[in-house]
Amino acid sequence: MDRGQCRSRAARRALGRRCAVNVAATDALAIVPTAEQPAPKKVADASTRSATLSLGCLGLAFALWIVSLYRIDPAKVDDYGLFSVLPPTIWMAYAVVGLGFAFSLKRDVRETRIPMLQIVMLVLLLHGTPAIVYDELRYAWAWKHVGIVDYVQRHGQIDATAPFLAAYRNWPGFFVASAELAALFDIKPIELANIVRFSPPALNLFYVLVLPLIFRRFTTDLRLIWGGVWFFAVGNWIGQDYYSPQGIALLFYLMLIALCVGPLRVEHIWADPGRRGWAGVLGRYLAFASRGQPPSMPGLTPRARLAASILAMVLIVAIVTTHPLTPMIMLAALCGLWLLGQISLGYFAFALLVEAGWLLYYADGYLASVLPELVHRFGDTSAEIGDRLVDTSIVSPGQVVVSWASRALTGVIALAALLGGLRRLAAGYRDGPAVMLTLAPAFLLIATSYGGEIAFRVYLFALPFLAFFAAALFFPSPSTERDAVARYLLGTLGALLSVAFVLANNGKDRQYTFTHDEVEVSQWLYANAPVGSMLIEGAPNYPEQFMNYEHFAYVPISMESKQSIAAVLADPAGELSRWLQGRPPGTAFIYITRSQKAYVDDLRVMPKGSLDSIESALLTSARFRLVKATSDAKVFAPDGAGIKMGEWVK
């Protein structure tokens, strides 16, 4: 044996001894506990503890909510709306669910369904409470939508003659589908109204189920994802989620965006930032715009992608046929996603083709009538937007608080989104798709006024992405793990903003909610008044036009000129008698309700107490007789009109 072999064997023996020592040391570490060894168990125990605490808060919040529902008396609502009758227990529920949400964002717990359960509980508190507490459908416009469905059921089509339904008859998808479902289950107008009063909680539950699918394509940080959904739930105060085309159109829009940034997102494998020429320029641009964005969904089969593509096209058609404004926002969003390299050009081209075909074929008459005004007033919407803001110098004190609460809530969400976006930018993220989707609805500010209401619609469609950036104020990057303060601050802010939400969303409930008596009298009037009757209303705010609406002419006193209103207030019976001169006997009625009075008194569209004065004058006048009455609604007719309607006075 030579010397080299000896050295080799010695080296192997030495290596074996070192390995044995290492193994022994490892075994010893496995047996003898050290300060760092139990860390995984501690993390697991902490997560279990947080999950238990979060679920405990969820159960307590639900119990407090149920107790609160039995303690709310809607008859005592004043000009602060629902806020004025909520018991302390429901505010405790808001605080508890905020705490539970903070617990649910703990590491490992946020990977479960517990954060979503907390958000669902928040939606029930915010939107389920009024739907349960009030026995009747809220909002006069929701009752009008029921009336359109009633018309379609009776005639098989949208009314082509009603001037106030011009938009609806040119975008009838929502009403035709509703009528088909109602006919399938033999649902009458009053029954339909009782069902669709739950539209706000139902639609908001769908919204918060879709939003995580979008946010997961913007970030891998679950805290940011759930925080964004949390802010959306508490920031959606606009009230467009009632039974309406825009409520369902927003859902379709979010579903379409989820498909575009998810399974339909494309990968430009030929656009290499390291290459020269156009491929390199495009690659650097796409890399910059999507910096920090998770990769596209892996493992999608061609069949799954085809199904997603078909669903996207169905949603595009549904949006185009349902609502006039949403297709414009959809086109801006699809164009922006294509410019950012997220989707192929075909989806934008398909949507543009469908929208153009619809406007030029089905809605051509409507487009021809409004196009000159749109061109003339393009970009000039500031005055009308200002007109939509409540004049706090004339409304009731409660409505002043309600108005400022809505402005404050909107401002907090917007400011948090701005600061959160800056924090994301400082952390190295560019969030191109999220930024573009936030700004896409702003195009409507210069494209159309929509009666001055466009600012609210812009906020509504931007809100999902504003909420994402608002949550980024607390969780700008997944690398920030010491997040206890941020979690509790986010949960606390959500609970505090819930107070503003109740004022903003439900602060006009004295006007926008209706009693069973009001519904009963409206149903009686619409069922018994002869075709061609004139209905003089105190104000267009009651359960109106939900059946046989095309049979009558409607004249709201509150919408007359100041001179006409002054004449009516000076001599109600005499002036209204002159209004009705020449009417055939039994075809003229004056209708005054509790909700009309609340509308007039809270918003001061007429002097406070105007409708009370008119009602009192008619009750004591020999020119009119009371043909139907409850404590909340009264119907008058000219005396001697030969009423044969099975009249009844309670």
C-alpha positions, 0 to 999 in steps of 0.5 A: 500500500502506497502513501497516497492510499494511506492519506486517502483512507485517513481522510475518509476516516476523518470525514466519517468522524465529523459526520458522526459528530454532526449527526449526534449533534443534530440528534441532541438538538432534537432531544434537548429543547432550545430557545428557537426550537419550539417557534413553529409550535408557537406560531401554530398556537398563536394562529389557532388562538387568533382563529378562535378569537376571530370566530368568537368575535364573529359569533358575538357580533351575530348575536348582538345583531340579532338582539338589535333587530328586535330592538329597532322601531322603524316608526321612530326614524327621524331626519337622521334616518336609521341612525336615530333608532339603532340601539347600542348593541348594534354599535357594539356589533360593529366594534366586535366585527372590526376586532374579529377582522383584525384577528383574522388577518393574523398569519395562517388565519388569513389563509382560511375563510375566516376573513371572508366570514367577517366581511360577510358579517359586516355586509349583513350589519350594513345592508341586511339590517334595513332590509329586515327592519323595514317591511316594505321595499325602499326607494320610489325608483325601486317601486317604479322598476317593479312597475316596469316588470309588471308592464312587461308581464302584461304586454310582453315588451317594454313601454315604447311611449313613456318619455320617462322610461326612454333609457329603460326601453332602450336597455331592457335586459334587466327588466325583460329577464326579471319579467321572465323570472317573475312569470315563471314563478307567477310572482305579482308586483307586490310579491316581487317588491317584497322579494327584491327589498333584499337586493342590497344585501344580496348584491353586496354579498356577490360583490365581496365574493368576486372582488378577491378574485380580482385582487389576487391578480394584483398581489399575493398579500392576503392582508391586502386582498381582504383589507381591500374587500373590507374597505369596499364593503364599508365604502359602498354607501352610494345606494345604487345596489337596490333593485335596479339595472346599475346594481346588476351591471356593476356585478357583471362588470366586476365579473368581467374584470375578474376574468380579464385579469385572471384566466384571460390574461395573456403572457407576451413571451416574445416581448423580452426587456433584454432584447433590442428593437420593438420587442425590447421596448415593449417588454420593458414597458410591460414589465414596468406597468406590471411590476409586482403583479403576480404571474398569470394563472398557471395550469389553465387548460385550453378548455378552461380558457375557452369557457372563460372567453365565452363567459366574458363575451356573455357578460359583455352582451349582458352589460350592453343590453342592461345599462347605458353607462356601464358599457362606456366604463367597460370599454375604457377598462378593456381598452386600458387592459389591452394597452397594458398587455393584460388581455388580447385586443379581441375582447375590446374589439368585440365589446366595441362592436356589440356596443356600436351595434346596439346603439346604432340599431336598437337604441338609434332613436334615443342616441339621435335625440341625446347626441346633439346635447352630449356633443354640445355639453362635452366636458361641461359637467361641473355645474350639474355635479354641484347641483346634485350636492345637497344645499346644507343651508336649506335642508333639515339639521339631520340632513346636514349631518347626513350630507357631511357624513357621506362626503367625509366617508368618500373623502377618507376612502379617497385619501387613504387610497392616495396614500396607499398608492404612494406607499405601494409606489415607494415599495417598488410596485407599479400596479398598472392594471389597478391604477388604470381600473381606478381611473377608467370611470373618470372618462364619464366626467367629461363624456356625459353629465347624466343629470349631474349624478355622474360623479356618484357613478364614477365613485361607484365603479372606481370604489373597488380599486380605491378600496384596494389602494386604501388597504395598501395604506396599511399593508403596502408590501408582503415583506412587512410582517410586523403588522399587529398595529396595522391590523388593529388600525384597519379593523378600527377604521372600518368600524368607525367608518361604519357609523358614517356609512349608516348616516350616508346610506340610511340617513334619508330613510324617513323619506325613502322607506314606506309603511304598509299603509302607504303601499296598501293605499297605492295598490288600491288607487292603481287597481281602481282608478279609471284609465286616463286618470290624473294623479296629483301627488304631493311629491314623487316619493312614495310607492309609486307606479308599481302596477298599471302605471301607464293608465295614469298621468302624474303631476307632482306638486313639488316639481311645479314652478315656484309660482304654482307652488305659491298659488297652491299654498295660498289657496290649496282647495281653490287652486287644485280645483282649477287644476282639475277643471275639465276632467271627466268625473271620477278621473282626478285624484290628489294623493298625499303620504307620510313619505312625501311629507318627509321628503318635502320637510327634510330636503326643503323642496317646498316650505316645511309643513306644506303638504300638511297644510294642503292636506288639512285644507282639503280635509275641511274643504267642501270641494273635495272628499276623502275617498281612501285614508289611512294614518299614512296616506290619503286620497282625495277626489273632487266632491260630486265626481261620482266616484264608484271605486268601492271607496272606503275610508278608515 
